[in-house]
Amino acid sequence: MGIEWLRPGAFFASILFALLGVLVFWISFLVIDKLTPYDLWREIIEKQNRALALVVAAMCLGISLIVAAAIHGG
């Protein structure tokens, strides 16, 4: 493999896929936030709801794995 990833095409494709993955992650987080009956950010930050924070963290990891698999497999 060597330094094949330093080629400009591979480098910029990696940057593009990383940005695309972050965009898809944030859009899916916002959709899930709108589907819940309360504001996730306020519950976690202001009310210090640790149980909800753990659920949101697990959701974030799940979404990240799905996005990474979709990008890698595509």
C-alpha positions, 0 to 999 in steps of 0.5 A, a space after each residue: 500500500 505504501 504512500 498511495 493515500 497521498 495521491 491528490 485524488 485519494 486525499 481529496 476523496 477522503 476529505 470529501 467522504 469525511 465531510 459527507 459522513 459528518 453532514 449525514 450524521 448531523 442531519 440524522 441527529 437533527 431528524 431524531 431530535 425533532 422526532 423526540 417529544 423534548 429537546 435533547 440538547 436542553 435535557 442533556 446540557 441544562 438538566 444534566 440527564 445522564 441516562 438520556 446522554 448515554 442513549 444519545 451517545 449510543 445512537 451517535 455511535 450507531 449512526 456513525 457506524 452506518 455512515 462509515 459502512 455506507 461510505 466504505 462499501 460504496 
